[in-house]
Amino acid sequence: MPLSLEALESRAARAGLAGIPTKVRSDERLTPEEALAMYRTPDVTLLGALANEVRNARHGDTTYYNVNIHINYTNWCNKFCDFCAFQRRPGDDGAYRMSPEQIEEELRNANPEATEVHMVAGVWPALGYDYYLDILRAAKRARPDIHVKAFTMVEIDQIVKTGKQIHGKSIEEVMADLREAGLDSMPGGGAEVFSERLRQEQYPKKMGHERWLELAEQVHGLGFRTNATMLYGMGETLEERIEHLHLLRELQDRTGGFQAYIPLAFHPANTRLDHLPYPPPLERLRAVAIGRLFLDNFDHVKSYWIMMGLPVTQMSINFGANDIDGTVTQEKIYHNAGASTPQQLTRPYLLQLIREAGRNPVERDTLYQAIRDHYDDEAVDRDASTLNV
């Protein structure tokens, strides 16, 4: 049973969080100052308990997963971000660019149960405008019914620039072209941390946060749903993290276009920031809990197992997360940066991971419509020995 409010407030006072349990239980919006207190408190389990109450009130025991495929269609990139281990230039060792035909073939040979393909990659202007339309069409040729979730705001920014330069197209016309070619929604990457100081130090060639937010607002206005992320652990201050979350919350108030918030723990291996530590488990759980508590206008908080690690992902289901992403296939970006998680998981493994956390697994589509509720589903093989590594 949940602790009494009196007991919670007594514990919160000792943890520097006085008044926060009362506001959480009253559905009152938390302030940036209270978010800072949550980042500084040593009592991470109290944050988890509060976030879990909010999560349970919205979703009960339901924990979502999906059956999805990742395609990172090129690692050519001209942004040269210090935090990236994936980027290459044409001609570099390991550089590649998938053709539309290769993408079509990969999808034809991929898991036939997949309902989503997630396509993100580097940015290389010389790819041209039609390339992006062609890879969307290729995905739909291979799997006409699959939901194509593609292109971060950084990629969208380049596509919009190219469309304007080559064809004189407006953003409305570009997004209409992308939709007609097969784009259904967009992920939330490329936001990093909304800090101009950090951008100038580590990724000055990437667009600033004002442009990211502007584009997100525009595509929401055109009917596209997206996710939102924060890549933390790159040397940003706690205040910069809070400003990032505050800006996301304000934009969600205006548009309602974000589906899920996804905190991303930075993997420093193989990057120019490899002197930084990988955020420890409690900090990864703290990020999930604060996301749930502060972003009160986001329905879903996703614990992306690729970056969180499987044990922490399992714990996060009781720290505010109600989604753990999906099966994934051949994810390259974070694995190049040292992620030690598998590149894909089987459905039985995901079901076991969720059930062992005391939750009920529900397969969803990209738009969070339930496909299959596994409550008391004895027909599903619960043997996790089929894990694909």
C-alpha atoms as one frame of an Amber mdcrd trajectory, in Angstrom:
protein
   0.000   0.000   0.000   1.180   3.570  -0.650   2.603   5.422   2.325   0.395
   7.976   4.020   0.888  11.570   2.968   2.117  12.365   6.465   4.770   9.652
   6.258   5.801  10.767   2.775   6.116  14.397   3.827   8.167  13.434   6.873
  10.572  11.517   4.663  10.549  14.260   2.038  11.478  16.901   4.618  14.591
  14.909   5.530  15.444  14.585   1.819  15.028  18.267   0.982  11.774  17.637
  -0.860   9.234  19.092   1.581   5.882  19.792  -0.035   6.543  17.795  -3.179
   4.526  14.692  -2.140   1.530  16.908  -1.378   1.751  18.574  -4.785   2.180
  15.235  -6.561  -0.883  13.737  -4.877  -2.868  16.891  -5.629  -1.834  16.873
  -9.314  -0.186  20.270  -8.893   2.531  21.249 -11.343   6.085  21.151  -9.980
   8.356  24.162 -10.406  11.880  24.220 -11.854  13.143  24.909  -8.328  11.481
  21.720  -7.135  12.999  19.848 -10.058  16.424  21.049  -8.917  15.690  19.722
  -5.435  14.761  16.360  -6.982  18.054  16.252  -8.867  19.983  17.033  -5.684
  18.223  14.784  -3.190  20.054  11.636  -2.088  16.712   9.850  -1.657  16.234
   8.508  -5.183  13.894   5.780  -3.957  11.475   8.433  -2.679  11.436   9.977
  -6.165  10.771   6.522  -7.546   7.889   5.954  -5.139   6.260   9.269  -6.081
   6.807   8.709  -9.805   5.404   5.205  -9.456   2.203   6.597  -7.934   1.737
   8.904 -10.925   2.534   6.097 -13.334   0.060   3.739 -11.652  -2.688   6.358
 -11.632  -2.322   6.785 -15.397  -1.469   3.305 -16.592  -2.012   0.806 -13.790
   0.200  -2.243 -14.309   0.324  -1.825 -18.085   3.846  -1.679 -19.508   4.115
  -1.208 -23.237   6.526  -2.718 -25.714   6.443  -2.945 -29.483   7.869  -5.156
 -32.179  10.087  -2.846 -34.169  13.040  -2.682 -36.514  15.825  -0.094 -36.491
  17.530   0.998 -39.696  20.384   3.511 -39.469  20.541   4.188 -43.190  23.856
   6.087 -43.309  26.653   7.147 -41.002  27.779   9.946 -43.315  27.536  13.105
 -41.258  28.833  16.659 -41.372  28.032  17.668 -37.789  31.149  16.153 -36.128
  29.634  16.124 -32.637  32.068  15.295 -29.853  29.602  12.856 -28.285  29.093
  10.743 -31.420  30.911   7.495 -32.241  28.700   6.721 -35.230  29.597   9.509
 -37.681  31.841   9.048 -40.700  32.619  10.921 -43.898  32.346   9.232 -47.295
  35.576   7.337 -47.848  36.341   6.831 -44.147  36.792   3.306 -42.874  33.388
   1.931 -42.011  31.476   4.652 -43.842  28.269   3.496 -45.532  25.081   4.704
 -47.154  22.212   2.312 -47.751  20.443   2.504 -51.081  16.643   2.432 -51.239
  16.944  -1.084 -52.657  19.018  -2.219 -49.678  16.481  -0.783 -47.255  13.667
  -2.520 -49.109  15.523  -5.828 -48.991  16.354  -5.487 -45.295  12.738  -4.843
 -44.431  11.486  -7.710 -46.582  13.806 -10.015 -44.646  13.075  -8.539 -41.216
  10.741  -9.795 -38.506   7.355 -10.236 -40.203   5.570  -9.363 -36.935   7.145
  -5.895 -36.744   4.670  -3.016 -36.797   7.234  -0.186 -36.858  10.472   0.703
 -38.579  12.584   3.362 -36.875  14.911   5.108 -39.349  17.466   7.686 -38.233
  20.988   8.426 -39.397  23.667  11.022 -39.973  23.216  14.227 -41.964  24.913
  14.669 -45.347  23.461  17.423 -47.597  24.753  15.841 -50.801  22.298  12.975
 -50.350  19.792  15.323 -51.933  16.061  15.707 -51.499  14.768  12.735 -53.445
  16.920  10.262 -51.488  14.795  10.749 -48.382  11.584  10.289 -50.338  13.009
   7.215 -52.018  13.970   5.464 -48.775  10.504   6.103 -47.365   8.926   4.670
 -50.498  11.271   1.684 -50.296  10.135   0.970 -46.738   6.492   1.071 -47.772
   7.098  -1.111 -50.837   8.615  -3.747 -48.624   6.011  -3.470 -45.877   2.959
  -1.436 -46.949   1.313  -1.641 -43.521   4.349  -0.849 -41.390   4.488   2.447
 -39.487   7.512   4.461 -40.580   8.928   6.524 -37.720  11.853   8.386 -39.213
  14.138  11.408 -39.076  15.150  13.444 -36.054  14.592  17.197 -36.127  18.213
  17.541 -37.255  17.488  15.399 -40.298  14.180  17.185 -40.897  16.015  20.520
 -40.771  18.372  19.378 -43.535  15.537  17.934 -45.647  13.616  21.204 -45.333
  16.701  23.236 -46.301  17.372  21.008 -49.297  13.744  21.137 -50.392  13.797
  24.916 -50.269  17.171  25.276 -52.024  16.484  22.815 -54.837  12.736  23.069
 -55.332  11.710  26.264 -53.543   9.416  24.270 -51.286   7.978  25.495 -47.994
   8.112  23.358 -44.878   4.442  22.569 -45.403   5.201  21.263 -48.898   8.240
  19.304 -47.720   6.307  17.607 -44.933   3.476  16.845 -47.360   6.004  15.194
 -49.688   7.420  13.142 -46.830   3.958  12.090 -45.686   2.964  11.060 -49.207
   6.185   9.043 -49.551   5.430   7.143 -46.342   6.487   9.126 -43.246   4.053
   8.459 -40.387   5.728   9.977 -37.320   9.098  11.100 -35.997  11.347  10.071
 -33.106  12.681  12.580 -30.610  16.430  12.452 -31.094  18.800  15.264 -31.964
  17.689  17.413 -29.033  20.713  16.478 -26.880  20.565  19.036 -24.029  19.047
  22.449 -24.692  22.190  24.347 -23.686  23.831  26.867 -25.980  26.971  26.688
 -23.851  27.234  22.920 -24.340  26.371  23.149 -28.034  29.189  25.622 -28.675
  31.637  23.384 -26.802  30.658  19.977 -28.166  28.438  20.188 -31.261  28.619
  23.689 -32.767  27.710  22.521 -36.292  24.367  21.166 -35.097  21.349  23.451
 -34.972  20.534  25.183 -31.702  17.667  24.292 -29.444  15.546  27.202 -30.635
  15.446  25.675 -34.106  14.750  22.191 -32.708  11.785  23.494 -30.757  10.570
  25.601 -33.682  10.615  22.621 -36.045   8.921  20.356 -33.503   6.153  22.905
 -33.066   5.724  23.216 -36.818   5.524  19.474 -37.487   3.103  19.037 -34.592
   0.961  21.738 -36.182   1.009  19.752 -39.413  -0.400  16.692 -37.656   2.728
  14.641 -37.010   3.333  13.063 -33.609   6.874  12.907 -32.246   8.749  11.893
 -29.126  11.061  14.031 -26.998  14.448  13.116 -25.573  17.229  14.460 -23.398
  20.773  13.122 -23.748  22.288  13.648 -20.309  25.690  12.970 -18.802  27.730
  15.084 -21.260  28.918  17.647 -18.717  25.727  19.696 -18.596  24.682  21.345
 -15.326  21.580  20.321 -13.397  20.109  23.709 -14.214  20.601  23.015 -17.925
  18.796  19.704 -17.598  15.891  21.426 -15.890  15.720  24.141 -18.530  15.561
  21.405 -21.165  12.642  19.717 -19.414  10.918  23.043 -18.843  11.112  23.930
 -22.538   9.694  20.535 -23.500   6.838  20.957 -21.033   6.031  24.420 -22.364
   5.984  23.170 -25.952   3.762  20.249 -25.002   1.360  22.725 -23.383   1.121
  24.515 -26.738   0.904  21.558 -29.119   0.206  18.279 -27.313   2.242  16.661
 -30.081   4.742  14.714 -27.985   3.844  11.102 -27.310   6.635  10.020 -24.979
   9.587  11.423 -23.089  12.767   9.350 -23.361  15.740  10.181 -21.114  18.925
   8.952 -22.805  22.015   8.150 -20.760  25.165   9.188 -22.626  27.581   6.396
 -23.550  31.043   8.050 -23.700  33.106   5.114 -25.030  34.694   5.618 -28.459
  33.855   9.335 -28.478  35.907  12.472 -27.858  34.228  12.615 -24.458  35.429
   9.231 -23.288  36.858  10.815 -20.122  33.305  11.221 -18.831  31.633   8.459
 -16.797  28.571   6.578 -17.955  25.712   7.720 -15.672  25.395   5.179 -12.835
  22.202   3.178 -12.281  20.678   5.464  -9.657  21.137   8.492 -11.903  19.453
   6.663 -14.770  16.529   5.834 -12.487  16.459   9.413 -11.200  16.148  10.700
 -14.772  13.126   8.484 -15.391  11.418   9.477 -12.141  11.981  13.217 -12.632
  10.712  12.961 -16.187   7.488  11.392 -14.938   7.022  13.922 -12.126   8.000
  17.141 -13.898   6.595  16.426 -17.365   3.018  16.192 -16.150   1.610  16.729
 -19.660   3.385  13.712 -21.193   1.343  10.513 -21.184   4.277   8.161 -21.614
   7.796   7.882 -20.231   9.963   5.389 -22.093  12.928   3.574 -20.620  14.968
   2.827 -23.736  16.682  -0.429 -22.837  19.434   0.030 -25.412  20.836   2.951
 -23.409  19.534   2.180 -19.926  20.775  -1.397 -19.706  18.416  -4.298 -19.108
  18.580  -4.486 -15.269  18.006  -0.731 -14.896  15.238  -0.830 -17.488  13.493
  -3.513 -15.460  13.778  -1.415 -12.293  12.621   1.731 -14.088   9.192   0.192
 -14.691   8.601   0.908 -11.002  10.249   4.353 -11.133   7.768   5.997 -13.473
   8.383   4.376 -16.871   5.458   2.691 -18.614   7.229   1.736 -21.864  10.494
  -0.085 -22.562  10.630   0.274 -26.370  10.736  -2.912 -28.394  12.562  -5.766
 -30.021  14.847  -3.470 -32.085  17.117  -4.877 -34.779  20.674  -3.878 -35.650
  20.808  -0.594 -33.760  24.197   0.973 -34.562  24.357   4.505 -33.162  24.547
   3.742 -29.452  26.342   0.440 -29.880  29.152   2.253 -31.689  29.348   4.432
 -28.578  29.867   1.452 -26.315  26.387   0.210 -25.453  26.825  -3.353 -24.199
  23.167  -4.288 -24.493  22.071  -6.766 -27.204  21.152  -5.366 -30.594  17.786
  -7.041 -30.458  15.527  -8.843 -28.014  12.858 -11.470 -28.543   9.255 -11.019
 -27.570   9.466 -13.747 -24.869  12.429 -11.995 -23.269  10.587  -8.666 -23.172
   7.522 -10.320 -21.648   9.612 -11.958 -18.954  11.452  -8.727 -18.180   8.137
  -6.904 -17.670   6.472  -9.710 -15.711   9.414 -10.098 -13.344   8.945  -6.414
 -12.448   5.360  -7.203 -11.415   3.807  -5.539 -14.442   1.522  -6.592 -17.269
   3.033  -6.495 -20.780   0.947  -4.967 -23.555   2.116  -4.851 -27.144   1.419
  -1.453 -28.706   1.695   0.190 -32.068   3.707   3.371 -32.567   0.757   5.572
 -31.581   0.194   3.657 -28.325  -2.830   1.732 -29.465  -2.898  -1.669 -27.771
  -2.366  -4.601 -30.121  -2.151  -7.450 -27.643  -2.648  -7.641 -23.896  -0.617
 -10.507 -22.446  -2.484 -10.706 -19.158  -2.674 -14.414 -18.278  -1.472 -15.266
 -21.768  -0.276 -18.819 -21.239   0.200 -19.381 -24.982   3.253 -17.163 -25.054
   6.576 -18.887 -24.594   8.054 -17.313 -21.477  11.451 -18.912 -21.903  13.991
 -16.114 -22.182  16.650 -18.489 -23.418  15.791 -17.385 -26.964  17.396 -14.006
 -26.347  19.240 -12.894 -29.494  22.584 -11.256 -28.822
